[in-house]
């Protein structure tokens, strides 16, 4: 099966349901960085394999290539981990 993603993943996050104050993000094996987003604000993160989020996960929506990813599938409490395999599985399931 051919992969759906290139070398880098561009993941867009949106403070859709509330303020992210702050959201801690770790991309791949890098250090965690805090991001503050007001309601409706968005940003794009680029990584190769894994995105770790800590904070107000229930305020967050994620998308890739204009397809929303179901954050609740990755969330456990105030943490969510999204990896390349999960993204490819979701994209395959939503591709006709």
C-alpha positions in Angstrom: 0.0 0.0 0.0 1.4 3.4 -1.0 1.7 5.9 1.8 -0.6 8.9 1.7 1.8 11.3 3.4 5.1 12.7 2.3 8.2 13.0 4.4 6.7 15.7 6.5 3.2 16.0 7.9 1.5 19.4 8.0 -1.1 19.3 10.8 -3.4 22.3 11.3 -4.8 22.9 14.8 -7.6 25.2 15.6 -8.9 26.6 18.9 -12.4 25.6 17.8 -14.2 25.1 21.1 -12.4 27.4 23.4 -9.1 29.2 24.2 -5.9 27.2 24.3 -4.1 28.7 27.2 -1.5 27.3 26.7 -1.3 24.1 24.7 2.0 22.2 25.1 3.1 20.6 21.8 6.0 18.2 21.3 6.8 17.3 17.7 8.7 14.1 17.1 11.5 13.9 19.6 11.8 17.7 20.1 11.1 19.6 23.2 7.7 20.7 24.3 6.7 24.2 23.4 3.7 26.2 24.7 1.3 27.9 22.3 -1.5 30.2 23.2 -4.5 30.4 20.7 -7.6 32.5 21.1 -10.9 31.0 20.1 -11.0 30.6 16.3 -7.2 31.0 15.8 -5.2 28.3 14.0 -1.7 27.3 13.3 0.1 24.7 11.2 2.7 22.3 12.7 5.2 20.4 10.6 6.7 17.1 11.8 7.8 13.7 10.5 6.0 11.2 12.8 4.5 12.2 16.1 2.6 15.1 17.6 2.0 15.2 21.4 -0.5 17.6 22.8 -1.1 18.5 26.5 -3.7 21.0 27.7 -7.2 21.8 26.8 -7.6 19.0 24.3 -11.4 19.3 24.3 -11.0 22.9 22.9 -8.9 21.6 19.9 -9.7 20.5 16.4 -7.0 19.0 14.1 -7.0 18.7 10.3 -4.6 17.5 7.6 -5.2 18.4 3.9 -8.6 19.9 4.7 -9.7 16.7 6.4 -10.7 16.9 10.1 -9.1 14.3 12.4 -11.2 13.0 15.3 -9.2 14.3 18.3 -11.3 12.1 20.6 -9.7 9.0 19.1 -6.2 10.2 20.2 -7.2 11.9 23.5 -6.7 10.5 27.0 -7.6 13.1 29.6 -5.6 16.3 28.9 -3.2 14.5 26.5 -3.4 13.5 22.9 -0.8 11.7 20.8 -1.2 11.7 17.0 1.2 9.7 14.9 1.8 9.0 11.2 0.3 5.5 11.2 -3.0 6.8 12.8 -3.2 9.7 10.3 -2.7 7.4 7.3 -5.3 4.9 8.7 -7.8 7.7 9.0 -7.0 9.2 5.6 -7.3 5.7 4.0 -10.7 5.2 5.7 -12.0 8.5 4.4 -10.7 8.2 0.8 -13.3 6.8 -1.6 
